Amino acid sequence: MEPPSQPPAAASYASPNPPSSSSYTQSYPSSYTKFNTALNAGLLNPMSPPPLPLDKTRSSPTLFDMMANEQDYQPRAAAAAAAHSAVPAPPHQHPHHPLAPARSVDRQAMLQDRVAELIGSCSPGNQFNDAASSDVRLTLSSRDGLSLTLCVHRHILVAHSRFFAAKLSDRWSKQQRSLPHIVEISDCDDVEVYVETLRLMYCKDLRRRLMREDVSKVLGILKVSAAIVFDAGVLSCLEYLEAAPWAEDDDEKVAALLTQLHLENSGAGEVLKRVSLELTPAVVTEEVEMGPNCNATSNVGGGEEVLVRLLQVVLEGKDEKARREMKALVSKMLRENSASRGGAIGGDLRKESLYSACNGCLSLLHEQFVRAAGGDQSEVAQIARQADNLHWMLDILVERQIAEDFLRTWAMQSDLAEIHGKVPAIHRYEVSRVTARLFVGVGKGQILVSKEARSQLLSTWLEPFYEDFGWMRRACKGLDRHLIEDGLSNTILTLPLATQQEILLAWFNRFLNSGEDCPNIQRGFEVWWRRAFWKRTAEPEQPPRLRITAICENS
């Protein structure tokens, strides 16, 4: 039996014959007369050149001719409209005529075309959809009404698919009275994918055939192969997925389908290793012995150790350009991992891990500060590097809203602040960037600590900050001076009024003697002045009294 014929083509309707050129044989004004007429009508730019002479051989006038001789063409346009109205409208324009090219017919035609391309790409001698030699007429129909009939061979289906081996058994075949056998598979998700899968049964090298497909198509073939128990197709698809590169968007699709199909015995585990991190038996035993709350160094298979290792590598990096790029990358990864809370690589950095890295940087900074203050300048560049590390770690802590302990620790570094002046400013000013970041955090409400901690921070680090501000302003690219000044003002204004007065009066004297090398916190000074010395003449508004009325119902 021949394959289903193509759907009938949509009926075509001939358009009305255009008027002959003889109907336009009336004389026209000369070209310059027409040009002057159009110019007077405002249709042309006075600087435009005159038009070319009219080409008498044209079958219809040009747009310029029609504009220049509008009165001459109006009767003809009306006549043409009347003649056109006498021609019956084609069926697709008639309000009561059924739609000729129905959407389902178009989709069916597209499916037929795609299947024809698939069959045409088969190698010579391939018997797929060969009506002369086939003994099974297989009809595939989808849920949305598409259907397709293929000419296939029972012995090929039975040899490759356990599903067909059960359905097209010898006993069933003997019960059929005539050839070809009629078989139908209904409710297909994608008829085209079923055709692709059946075609693979006729291929000698399945893996080579799949190399031409993308990941989405192979996933569809894998799903159909698993449904009809086409083992060779399943293995070939898994081999392709294990070896071929994926786009990041395909990760979830692959993992979801393989988990749904339960193909662990077919090698799906090897494919899933690309997107999932499994614990080794030794690590599982160690976690059982030490408990789930063991530290990050013992959780070899978890994501926290990987993050800690990345963090440490960035902190110890030598190349500054590479460090800047990797800091941005690791910050992005930490941000995404914190938002997902236990994503693909498992777990997130704990607070203890972050503060352990901070304490390591602070210890190295203190060591290099003491050596530089004593005159040893051999490793003085480490001061700026460790200060930059602390600034980056502080950004991470502030973003996670866990920077309060960092502020308290920094406020207690009085010995570091005392030797601050003994280190050359060119090497130490990066340290004051850490202090500035804390001022901004407190001033914007990102770090909430006690009054005593805020006072200690200013008492310990405000003077060193003043001394380095000029260097920060000139040497730090992209420094937001106004943001830092507003943060310092707001930090001072959170303290008691007497403390505000002491700090701001000292700033007033310094600013008059230092100018641009001193932060301008004039706004904070004005707020303190109004708080301290302006008389509040307005009476405080009395809060409304709360009135409670009890209603008792008589029983």
N, C-alpha and C positions, 0 to 999 in steps of 0.2 A: 504493500500500500504506500502510495506516495506521501511525502511529508505534507503537512497542512499548507494550503496555498496562501499566498500573501493576501491581506485584506484588500478589498477593492479600493482603488484610488478615489479620492474625493472628486466629485463631479466638477468639471471646469465649465465656466461660462464665458462665452466670447463677449468682449466689450463692443459697444456700438462702433461702426466704422467711422473713422475720422472724416470730416468734410474734405473734399478734394481741393486741390490748389486752384481749380478754376473758379471756385466760389469767391475767391479773393482777387479777382482780376480787375476790380475797379481801380481807377487811378488814384494815386496818393499825391499829396503836395510834395514839393521838392524837399531834399534833405535839409537844406538850410531853413526852409519855411517851417518844417517840423521842429527843428532845433529852436527857432525863435519862439514858437508856440509853447514848447516845454519850458523854456527859460522864463517866459512871462508868467507861466503858471507856477513858478517856484519849484519845479521838479529837478532843475539842474544847477550846478555850481556855475556862476558866471565865468570862472576861470577855466572850465572844462573845455576841451577841444570840440569842434562840431562833430556830429556822428557821421559814420561811414554811410555811403549810399546804400539804399535798401537792396538786399539781394532778392531779385525777382524769382529765383529758383526755389526759395524756401516754401515749404508746404503750409506753413502757418506763420503769422506775424510774430515778431519779437515782443518782449515786455515793453520795450521803449516805444514800439509802434503803437501798441494798445494804449499806453498812457498819453501819447501825443495825439492820438485820434480817438479819444474816448467816446465822443458823440457818434462817430461812424460805426463803432463796434457794439454799442448798446443794443440796437435792434437784433443783431445777429446772436448776441449772447442770450437774449430772451428766446429767440427762435430755437437755439440749440438746447436750452433748458426745457422748452416745451417738447422738443423731439425726444429728449432723453427720458422725460416723464412717461412717454408712451411705451417705452421698452419695459417689459415686466422685470421686477427685481429678482435677482437670483435667490434660490431657496434659503441660503444662509442669512439673507437680509430680511426675509419675510418674517413678521412676528409670529405667525402660526405654523411655520415650517419647522420640522425637527432638525436638530443640528446634524449636518452631514458628516463632518470629521469629528466624531465623538472622541472624548479624551481617552476612553478605554481602548478604542480602536488604534489611536496613535501610540499608546503605550505598548499594545500588542505588536504593532508594526516595528517599534523600536526593539522589542525583545527578539522578534524574528530576525532583525538585521544583526543584532549582536551574536545570536546563535549561528547565523550564517557565517559571520567572521570567525567564530571559534572553529566551526567545521572546516572552513577554508584554510585555517592555519595548520590542520593536521597533515602529517607527512604522507606522501604517496603510499598507497596500500593499506592505510589505516581503515578499518571497517566500521568506525564509529558513525552511526546514523546511516548505515548502508542498507537501503531498503531491499536490495536484491538478495542479500545473504542473511538478513536478520530474521529472528523467529519470535521476537517480543516487541510489541508496540507499547511503549512506556509513556504515559501521559503525566506530566507534572503540572499541578495547578496551585496557585497561590491564594492566600486569603483575600486579596484584593481583586480577584477575578481573572488574573492572567493565567493562561494555560499554554502548554507546549507539548507536542507529541514527538518522541524520538524513536528511531528504529535501532534496537540494541539486540544483543545476543545473550541467550540464557546461560550458556556455559561460561561466558566471561563474567557475568554478574554473580553467578553461583561460586565461581572460583575465587573471587576477590572479596565478596561481602557475605558475612555470616547471616545478615538480615535477609538478603535475597536467597541465600542457600536454604533458609528455613521456609521462606514464602514460595519459592519456585522449585520445590523438591521434585524428585522423579514421580512421586505419587501424584502430586498436583499436575505435573505436566501430562501424565497419562490420562487424567480426567478431562483435559481440554480436548474438544472435538475438532478444532481446526487451528490452523496456523495463519497468521502469527497470534501468539498469546497476547491478551489484552490485560495490561496492568496499569493501575493509576496510583499515584502518590499525591494526596491532597494536603492542603494547608501548609505548603512550603513557605519558609520565611523569604527565600530569594530563589526564584526559579533558575536564574542565571548561574548561581553558585552550585546548584544541584547539577546543572549541565557540565560545569567545569569539573566537578568531582567525578561524574560518570566518565568523562573523557579521560581522566587520569587512569582509569582501569584499562584503557586501551594503549597506554604508554609503557614503553620498556624502561625508561629512565625518568622516574617521577620527580626526583630531586632536581634534575636539570630543567624539567618543565616548570617547576615552582620558582626557579630563579628569575623568571620573567614577571612574577607577580609581586605586589607590595604586601606589607604586613596585614593590612585590613582584609585583603582578598584571601590570604592564606588562613587567617583566623576563621573566615567563613567556610572555607573548604575543610578545615579541621573539625568544625562543628558538625558539618554534614557527614564527614567520614566517621566520626564517633557515633552518630545517630544510626548509620547503616552498618556499623561494625566493619568498616573498611580499614583493616589493620595496616596495610601497606601505606595507605593514604595518611593515617594518623602518624605513623612513624616518620614519614617523609616531611609532613608539616612540622613536627617537633624538631627534626633535624634542621630544617630551614630556620625556625624561630631561634634555635640555640646558636646558630652561626651568623645569621644576618643582623646588621645593625638596625636599631629601632629609633624612632623619634620618641622624645620624652612623653608625648601625649599617648603613645601606644602602651606605656608601662601598665597603666591601670586596666586597659582592655585585655592585654595578654594575661595578667595575673587573675583577673576576674573570670575569664573563660576557662583557663586551666583549672582553677579551683572549682568551678561549676561542673566540669566534665569528669573530675576525679580520675585523672590519667596517670597517677603516680607510678603504676607498674609499667607504663609505656615510655617512661623517660621524661615526664613533665617536670620532675624535680630538678633536673639539670637546667631546664629553661628558667624555672622560677628562681634559681640561685642568682640570676642577674639582677633581680629586683627585690630579693629578700635576703636578710642576713640571718643565718641559722647558727645557733650555739654549738660549738664542738662538744663531744661527750665529756672531755676533761673539764670544760668550763661549767657544764651543767652539774657535774659532781661537786665542783668547788662551791657553786652557789647553794646547793643543797646543804653542804656542810657548814657554810658560813652564814647562810640566811640571805634573804633578798635585799637586806639593807647594807650589804658589804660595800666598801668604798669603791671609787671608780677604777683604781688600779687593779682590783681583783676581777672586775667585770670585763674580761678581755673581749667577749663577743658583743658587748653592748655598745650603743652609740656614744655614750658619755666619754669613754676612753678615747675614741676617735676624735671627738671634739676637743678634749683636753690636749691631745697630741697636736692637733692643728693649731690650737691657741699657743702652745709652747713654741712651736716652730716659728710662728710669726713673731713672737716676742724675742726670739733669739736670732732672727734673720739679720744678715749683714748688709744686703743691698737695699738702700732706702726706697728706690722707686718700686722694686718688687714688694717691699714691705707695705707700702701704701696700697698697692693693688690688692694684695692678699688680705690686708686688714678690711678693706671694703667687702671682699668676697666672704670672709669668715663672719663679718658682722651680718651680712645678708643671710647666710646660712643659719646663724644663731637666731636671727629674728624669725625666719620661717619655721625653724624647728621648735622654737618656743611657742609659736602660734598653733602648731599642729599638736604639740604635747605628746610625743611618742609616735613619731611618724615612721617612715620606711626604715630608718636606721636604728630606731628604738631609743627611747629616753631623751633627756635633755640635760644640759649642764646644771648641776646643783649649785646652790649659793656657796657651799663650802669649796667647791672646785674653783669658782671664780675668785673668791677671796684668797685661796691658796696661791693662785697666780699673781694676785695683787701684792701679797706679802713678799713673794720672791722678788718682784720688781723693786719694792720699797727697800728691801735689804740691800740689793745691789746699788741702789741710788745712795743710800746712807754710806755705804762703803766707799764709793767713788767720791762723795762729797768730802768725807774725812781726808782722803788721800789728796784731793785737790786743794783743800784748805791748808794742808801741811806742806804744800809746794810740789807734790808729785803730779806732774801734768801728763804722764804717759798714757793714761786711760781716761783723760778728761772728757773725751767725746761720748763716753758711756753715760755721762750725766744727762745729756740731752736725749739720748736714746731711751733710757729708763724712764725719764719724765714723760716722753711721748708715749711709752707703753702704758704708764699709769693714766694718762689722759684718755687713751683709747679704752682701757678697762673701765674707767669711770663712766664713759659714755654708755657702755654696755650695762653697767649696774643701774645707771639712771633710767635707761630705757626699760629695764625690768623692775624698776621701783624698789630696789634693794640697796641703795647707796648710803643709807644712814650710818651703817657701821664704818664705811670708808671715811665719811666726814669726821666721825669721832676719832678714828685712828689718825687721820691727817692733822686734826686739831691738837693732838698730843705730841706731835713731833717738834717739841720745843728745842731739843738739842740740834736738830737739823736747821731750824730757823736761826739759831744763835751763830752758827758758822756760815750762814748764808752769805754774809757780807765779805767773807774771806775768799770766796770763789769768784773769779772774773765774771763779769756780767754776761759776756758773750757766751759763756757755757752754762750759766745758771738760769737765764730768763725763762727757759722752757718749764722750769719747776713752777714758776708763778702762773703758767697756763693751767696747771692743775687747780691752784687756788681760785683762779678766775672761773673755772668751770663749776666749782662748788658754789661760788657766789651766784652764778646764773641759776643753778639748780635750786638754791634756797629762795632766791628772789622770784622765781617762777612757780614756786610751790611744788617742785619735783622732788625735793628732799625735805622731809619734815622731821626735825630733831628738836630737842629741848632747848630752852633759852640758855642754859649753861653751855651746851655744846656750841651754839651759835656765837656766844660771847667768847668762848675759848678759841674758836676758829679765827675771829677777828683779832683777838689779843696776840695770837701766835704768828699769824701770817699777813696781817695788813701792812705792816711796815716793809717787809720784804717785797710785797706786791707793789707798793708805791715805788720802791727803788727800781724794780724791773719793768715798770709800765712803759717807760720810754723805749726800752729795747724791744718789748713786745710789739709796740705800735709800729716800729720801723722794720723789724725783722720777720714778723709772722705774716705770711701772705694770707689774705682772706680773713684777717682778724676783724670781728665785728665789735668795734670799740663801743658803740652805743649800747649794744646788748650787754656787754660786761659792765658798763657804768650803771645801767638800769638795775642789773642784778645786784651790784654792790649797794646801791641806794636802798633797794627794797630789803636787803639783808640787814642793813643798819636800822631801818625803820621798824623791824620786827622786835627790837630790843626795848627795854624800858626807856622812858624819856630822858632820864639823867644820863644813861649810857649813850644815847643818841647825841646828846649835847656835847659830851666829852669827845666823841669821835669826830663829829662834824666840825667843831671849832678847831680841832687839830688839823683836819683836812683844809679848812679855810686858809689857815696860815701857810700850809704847804703849797696849796694851789697858787697863791699869790707869788710865791718864790720859784715855783717850778714850771708853771704854765702848761704847755702841751705835754710835758713829761709826767704830768699828774692826771689821774682820771678826773673828769668833770662830773661831779655828782651834785650839781647845783639844784636839780629838782628835789633830791632828797633833803638838801639843806632848807629849801623853801617849805617843804612839808613839815619838817621839824620846827621851823620858826612859827608857822601858823599854829601848830599844835601847842607850842610852849607859851606864846605871848599874845595871841589873838584872844580877845574876850568873846565869849559866847553869849551874845545878848538875847538870842531867841530862847524862849522857854522850851524845855524838852517836852515833846509830845507825850501825853499820857496814854498808856496802852489801854485799849478798850477792855472794859470789865466783862468777864465771862459770866454769862447768865444761864443758870440751869433751872429748868422748870419741870417739876414732876407732875405727871398726869395720872390720876388713879381712876379706874373705871369701877363704877358700882356694880357689884355682882347681882 
